Amino acid sequence: MSIGAQDLRPDKGATHSKKRIGRGNSSGQGTYAGKGLKGQKSRSGKKLPYDAFEGGQFPSSRKFHVLRGFNNKWRVPFQPVNLATLDRFDAGATVTPETLREAGILKRLREPVKVLGNGDLSKKLTISAHRFSETAKAKIEAAGGTCIVLAGEDAEAKDS
């Protein structure tokens, strides 16, 4: 005799019949059928939109979401450029934010540029940017190039 899927049953006591609330005191749920006294959750047809529903009051999760974390309103967003990216320019070239924009390296000119020291520079370049990292400056000067710091309102933010 073979056993098929139609013969499988859960173990005895593994399943329970659904609790039928609101069927009188004799059902074992007492006077309020396990729903407590009064209020929106005790009424029939209770359907609340979500777990943190506050009864129509403006939810605190929407009221205080702006207080999460810290937002520095004086932060200057620099556009990073690595030395490995600058190695594509010809030896002796002058690299400015405008030439970087023409080469498709920068997206916009209104944000200041910071040159980072990721990668190596094998050519002598004159690089103009708003800020340089220490490793980038050392690698540019080791390759025989020069670093020119551009002045302006964008670069006034100090490193701390």
N, C-alpha and C positions, 0 to 999 in steps of 0.2 A: 504494500500500500504506500503510495507516494504522497508527500505533503506539498501542497501548493500555497501560493500567496493568499488564496482565499481562506485557508485554514488557520492563518496566524491570528492570534488574539493577544492583547496586552495582558500582563500578569494580573492576577486577582488583587484588587485594591489599588492598582496603579492609576486608574481613572476614576473621576468623581463626577456625579451629575451636577449640572449648573445650579448655583444657588438661586432659588426663586424668591426674590425679595418682594415685599409688598403684598404678601398673601395672608395677612392676618397674624394674630399673636400665636396661633398654634403652629406656625411654621418654624418656630424656634428662633426667630429673629427679634422678638420683642416688639414693643409698641411702635418703634420708628423704623423697623426693618433694616437695622444696621446703617442707617443714613444719618443718624444724629438728629438734632433739633433744627428746625427752620433753616432758612438760607437758600441760596441759589443751588447748592449742591444737593440739597435734600428734595428738590422738586422733581417731578416726573419729566422725562425728556431732557435731562441735564446733558448738555454738550458744551464744554468750554473749549475755546480755540486752541490753547496750548497750556503747558504745565505752569508757566509763570504768569498766567492771566490774573490780573488784579481787579477784576470786577468792573472793568471799563475805565478805571483810573489810568492815567498815562503811565505806562510801565517804567519802572526804575531802570530796566536794562536799556531803554531808549533815552531815558532822561540823563543818565550818568555815563553813557558810553564814551563821551569825549574826555572824561577824567582818567581814562586808562592810559598808563604810560606817561611819557614826557615828550613834548614837542617843542624843540628849540626854534623859536621864531626868528632868531638872528643867525641861524645856520646858513653858511654860504655853500651852495652845492657846486663843487668842482667837477669838471669833466676829466677823468683820469686818462692819461696816455702813457703806455709803457715804452721803454727803450727799444724793445724788440720790434715795435711798430714803426719807430722812427728810422730803423736801419734800412728802410726801402728808399730813402732819399739819397741823392748823389752826394759824393764826398765834396765838402766845402760849401754845401748849400746852407742857406739861411732858412730855418724852420720857424714860422710864426703861426699863430692861431688861424690866420687867413689861409696860409698854405695847407694847413692840416684840414681845414674845411673843404678846400678845393680837391684834396686827395681823398675825401670821403671818410676821414678818420673821426672828425668831430661832427656832431649833429647840429649844433647851434653855436653862434659866436657870442651871445649875450651872457653865457656862463663862463667863469674863469677856468683856465686850464692848469692842471697839475701834472708834472712829469714824474712818473714812478720808475723805480730802478729794476723792474722785472725784465730780464733778458740782458743781452749784451749789445754794445754799440761798437762796430768795427770801423766806423768812418769818422772823420773830423767834421763836425756840424756846429753851426752857430744856432742855438735853440733859444727862442724867446717864449716865455710862458709866465703865468702869474705866480706859480710856485713850483719848487723842485723838492723832491725828497733828498735826504742826505746821500743815500746810495746812488741815486740817479746823478746827482751833481758830481760825485766822485768818479763814476764810470764815464761821464761825458768829458770831464777834464783829463782822465787817464787816456782817453782816445784822442786827445789833442783839441777837443772842441771847447766852446765857451757857453756859459749859461747867462742869459740876460733876463732879469726879473722885470716883468711889466708892472708898472704902477697903475693904480686906478682904484675906483670905488669898490670894484668887485673883489680886489685882493686885500682890502683893509682888515679882514677878519684875521685875528691873531691866533696862532696855535697855542694851546695851553697844555 
